[in-house]
Each structure stands twice: as structure tokens, then as C-alpha cells.
Amino acid sequence: MKKLMTLALAAAMMLGAATGASAIDFKAKGQWIMSFDYGMHGNFSESKAKNNSGFKNEDEFEARQRVRLQLDAVASEALSGTVFFEIGDQIWGQDSTGGALGADGRVVELKRAYIDWMVPQTDLKVRMGIQGLALPSFTTNASQIFDDDVAAVSLNYQFNENVGLTAFWARPYNDNAGYKSSDAGSTKWDNYMDNMDMFAVLLPLTFDGVKVTPWVMYAAMGPGMFDNFEKAPGNAWGRASAGMISGFKGTDWNDSYGNAFWAGVTGEVTYWDPFRIAWDVNYGSASYEDQKMNREGWLASLLLEYKLDWATPGIYGWYGSGDDSNPRNGSERMPVVSANGNNDFSNFAFNGNPYIAREAVLGTTMVGTWGIGARLKDVSFLEDLKHTLRVNFMGGTNAPKMAKYVRDGYNEFASEWGNKRGINTYYGVGTNDPMYLTTEDYALEIGLTNTYKMYDNFTVMLDAAYVALWLDDSTSTWGKNPGRSALGGDGVYDAWNVNLSFVYSF
């Protein structure tokens, strides 16, 4: 009898566990991308690998793929958990990315992992963990200051239909220095005070035909944040933090506390629909004990567009402050944490491609540049087939005199690593800061994007883009051979690329 009672109790416990488990609703999302690129001169010069492509030593033709899988465990409207994995980018045939014969590379990445919950008896929403965060942007749809995955705690509260509030604390860097040194008998321990913490408050305001979001953000950087910067500027932490400093030679990386502040007002007016006006105005500063490390600047953009039945024509422009002719007072370019969003103004010159393709040949952000552009977006004469044509003309806002700090190796990093592409561009990787362009340098971008929705969940995209670059060859700027002086090559070559992508999303 006791055995029967024990078995019944065990069965009841198992049934209760199964009942509890069934209360969790699991939802899956995902995306597969197969991408094929063919192009040349992605860094506007001959490739060091002599493959004549210029895409950071890539071949002229390359095939790659990426898989993203997201799993949501939803207990209720008040509680859920999310894990988001990414496999790739895998270059076909490349062993290090798992694309070679055998395909056994360890390339599964944790992109996001967080929990969502609500404070009981309130409408306050809380998200904790590695998540996607971005400052607002109504023109480019991608913040030029901060738009990336980061470990953070974010809060969201909607007071009423007109006023909301979002706040977050994020920790993008900590424990990355990784070395010891002794100085006069004292020991500097690994990773001591090398953290960076960011705090932001956003106030989204929504009215009839008008949206406005003012915001502020502050960042505190410990004195050890740059301890290992000289030894490893090419790692992920070093490249990303590049947008927070001036990059001019003679700076003291060690024992320098840093404080950064940003503020902006972004918004759009759709009151006169189908006419739309959007704007972004951003300001930022980063200060250190050594003022040669300082950065302070602004970036503003404006978009005007009119939605028709068959397309949306639009014109837009932007302007970002640039360096003056004095390197001793730091940089006059706006500091950038990490701008990793899809810039709607450009698919190729900046990082605007919606899938995986060659992009950002000028850089990931528009700081230190100006530009005007026109586009004809989502042109459609046949069902499920759309086209977008863009033409952008742009230039730099940095003083021509500053070119010598790149041209002659006066930059802190250009002289040591031989990279003269731009003051804050390491190993040819343009993170956070675009190619260093002066007021005498110009570029032209032409791009055509075609998308065909073959099935409800399957899209084929054909994207073609071309960027021409003109660098000033006067002796006061880049010199007689601007390609060799500014790019480390044998001349300036126009960059172009054609991408064909097949995308399955669910």
C-alpha cells in the first residue's frame, strides 16, 4: 500500500511539474541570410594582399552566411526571458569562421540574453541583461552615438498616451586591461578601475502628428580604462573606445579619469501627411585629465519626404563639427560610443545595409562630415518588387592642416602601425570614426537597392553601390600623392560592390 501511495504521489508531482511547464509559452524567431558580394577597392586603394579588391584584404568575390535564432520564454505579460544566438558571419571556405570543408568551426555567438518583468501593481517595465539599446533617431533610423548590444538595466514607463519615460544604466566595458606592471614598488593590478558606465534618460513625447524625444546621457570612465590601449588597439574594446578620444599623439593613456556627456532632441512631424519632416540634433563631449584626449562636437541631420502611392521621394542633409587646426586642444568631433545601427541614408558609404554585405567604406558614423542627398524610396510598379535609388554628395569638416597628423605619421597610431587611413581607424577597420576627411575632400555615392518578396517569409535583395572619392593633393593637405599619403596605397581608386542576398525570416 505504501508503495502504491508513493507511486501515486510521484505521479502527482510529475503531473504538477508538467502542468507548470505548460504555462510557459515558447516563441521562436529567426533569420537565415545567404549573401554573395562582388566588388573592388573597399578602402579606395590597392589591397595589401594584392587581390586588388581593397575590402580589408578580401577577395573580389566572396560568399557568406549568417543565422540568427531568438527564443522567448513567456510566462505572462509581466514576465518573460529571451536568448538570442547568432551563427556567423561565416565566409564560405574560411576555416576560422566555420565555412571551410568540414564546417566545424565554433562560431555560435550569444548576441542577447535578458529578462523582462513588470513591477507589480504598476506599469513600470524592466529589462535586465545583454540587450539591444539605442539612442533615438528619426532621420537615419540609427543613432550616430550609441546603437548596439550591451549589458544593461533599462526601465520604461508610460505616464499617458502623450508622455513616456525610458532610462537605463549600461556597462559597455569592464575588466579588459588584463596586465600587471610595477612602478616604484607599487603594483597595478589587472583590470583595476577600467570600467565604463553609462546612464541615460529619454522622454518620448507623442502628440497628434508630432513626435519629439529629448534625451541626455552621461558616461564615467575609470582611470584604468585605457591601460592596455597602446598594446591592443585592434581588439574589440580598443576599436570601440576609439570614438571616445581625440587620437592625437602625445596623449597620456594611463591614470586619466574620463567624463562624457551627450544631449539631443530628435523628432518628426507627420501632421501634413503624406508630407514628413524629421530631424536629429546631437551634442557630445568627452573630457580627460590630458586635454589632448578630449573630444567635443555636434551632429545635426534633416529629412524631408513625401509619400506617394508608388514611391517616397525625399531629400536630406547632415553636418557634423570637425577638428580645428590645433591638436593641442583635443578634437572637435562628436564622441561616439558605438554606432552599429543601419543608417538609412547610405547602404555602402556608411553602414546601412539591412542584411550582411560590404558596407561602411567611409566609416560607420557621419561625425566630422557633411552631406546632402536625394532618394527615391520603395518605388513599386509590380507587386512585391521594390526599388530604392540614392545619390549622396559629401565632404569632410576637419581643417586641412590636420591632414599632416595622418599624412606624416604624427598621429599616435599611424606612426606605430603604419595605418594612415584615418586618425581613429585601426588596422583598416573603420569603427566609430569615418575616414578622416578635410574641408577640401569630397565623395559621391550612388546606390540602387532592389528587393523582391518571393514568399511571405523569403526576400531576395540585389544591391549595387559606387563611391567616388576625391582627396586634395595640395602640399598643405595630403600632398602630391593623396592615395599614398592618406590611404597607405598607390593612389585613390573608386569603390564599388554588388551584393545578392537571399533572406528567410520567420
Buried (B, 14 or more C-beta within 10 A) or exposed (E): EEEEEEEEEEEEEEEEEEEEEEEEEEEEEBBBBBBBBBBBBBBBBBBBEEBEBBBBBBBBEBBBBBBBBBBBBBEEEEEBBBBBBBBBBBBBEBEEBBBBEEEEBEBEEEBBBBBBBBEEEEEBBBBBBBBBBBBBBBBBBBBBBBBBBBBBBBBBBBEEEEEBBBBBEBEBBBEBBBEEEEEEEEEBEBBBBBBBBBEBBBBBEBEEEEBBBBBBBBBBBBBBBBBBBBEBBEBEBBBBBBBBBBBBBEBEBBEBBBEBBBBBBBBBBBEEEEEBBBBBBBBBBBBBEBEBBBBBBBBBBBBBBBBEEEBBBBEBBBBBBBBBEEBEBBBBBBBBBBBBBBBBBBBBBBBBBBBBBBBBBBBBBBBBBBBBBBBBBBBEEEEEBBBBBBBBBBBBBBBBBBBBBBBEBBBBBBEEEEBBBBBBBBBBBBBBBBBBBBBBBBBBBBBBBBBBEEEEEBBBBBBBBBBBBBBBBEEEBBBEBBBBBBBBBEEBBBBBBBBBBBBBEE
